[in-house]
Amino acid sequence: MLSRLIINNIALIDRLDIELSPGFNVLTGETGAGKSIIIDSVNLILGERGSKELISTGAQKARVEAFFDLSGLEADAADENDLFSRLGELGIEVDDNELVIVREITAAGKSLCRVNGEIVTLNALRLITDRLVDVHGQHEHQSLLEPRRHIGMLDAFGGGELAAALSEVGALYEAYRGVENRLNAGFVSEAERERRIDILEYQLNEIDSASPRADEEAEIEEELTLLSNAERIDSSLAKGSELLSGDGGALASLRSAVHSVESIADLSAQYGELHQRLESAFYELEDASYQLRDMQLSYEYSPERLNELETRLDLLNLLKRKYGGSIEAVLEFRENAQNELFELTGAEEKRARLAEEREKLLKDYAEAAAKLTKLRRAAAETLKNGVNAELSVLGMERAKFDIAIASEPAEPHPNGSDTVEFMLSANAGEPLKPLSKVASGGELSRIMLAVKTVLAGIDGTSTLIFDEVDTGISGLTAVKVGERLSLVSKRKQVLSVTHLPQIAAFADCHLLVEKHTDGDKTHTTLRALSSDERRAELARIMGASGSRESALSYASEMIAEAESFKKGDLQ
């Protein structure tokens, strides 16, 4: 629910800090006091485009900050429109079940949106707030005006049997898509499959022609290093051999040392051990000298071999660029491509079996979709009758609400084969038309109130705002509207701007919007009313002076009757 709203520098509002309650919140005030400004501010939070004309005179920017308590909402992984899923996709973390949305508009015409500190686009903001608030009046943010939302409302109303049928249709759709993907390996046509086969065969041929090995690069690099340093290696080997075994080399000197110590080795264990060490060193050095000589004699530099290795390395690097960052990745790519090619060119018997399975799934899907359509039509009849009964109570006796369901067997869809749209005839004798094309702001608010009353507790929106629900009504109809708003507010947070005391009497929280003049500047303020102040405000709305006892008495009577209704509703 919307727990707090802070408005800065919007039109006549310098700063408002509004604490909202669960249940039924009512805003009243003199005409022009600024009630519509508050609704405009909420719509900025919901992602409507803001104009710099909204900024207070003399201010450089306007800012609206909204705090939402999400503790009443539950995550639903199966719902692609789930709020928590959307927040997760945008990388927005939610702590303590609180969501803080900030919208700023500058005098230069720039707009900035933040959700829990993260900057988001207007489109992302609309997706987030879509499940938080519905505003009904002369505004764009209304679920009733979006036909794509109607099927979800109807399905939610249909209850468990319809939900089970919808789940069955969804499961058959997924199974069908799985078989279809296996037939075409994810491609929508046979031509695309053939093109993919050609590509895979070319790639496999290119890799197999090169026959890369996982450890080949290291071997090539090592040999290239040796060939690139041929002159230095040859010189070092020759010099090393000369210094060890040449005339006056280290071996001759060490041999003399061995013989010298050998003459005294039998005189003590210490001399004997030293002789053994020198003798071991001589044999080790002699072996190294033979190895040096053999290396020198066998070493041969080959420019052809150098060119061959460089060409091979270039080929391996080309494969890496095309199929992965390493030879291991190239080999893995080859294995995956081979597997995919096998799937694409599988035996005809396998494809025939899959085609048969697809046909069976299509038949099962068609039967399940037909059952779903039947349940939707039954639910639509009940919902239609309920909404029409509510419209009659709300003063729209001549209006006719209907639900158009068109069923077109086509490519399977997870929601079945139906399209759903709410229709309305606002006056007797007029044809039914799509709701968005025939309803005025006040009518639309009452239609939504009727729908929400029938759907109470089913749809996922947590806060409802009614801006013009009292347009064109009075007397007993106004009382009925107040009762319906109170009923809906038991399951949703409701905020209503009203000019009628019959509606305001049902408020759980009554907020007064006032306009004050300070010198040459006008300001809008808002405050919650006490019990006595509520009586005075209802008397004022009735057109009576606050001091007239009869008006105050009638206001008290209205509030008492409203409270009695609310208590009865709770029993």
Summary of the structure (lengths in Angstrom):
residues: 571
radius of gyration: 41.8
end to end distance: 24.1
largest distance: 139.8
contacts: 1730
relative contact order: 0.13
helix: 56%
strand: 17%
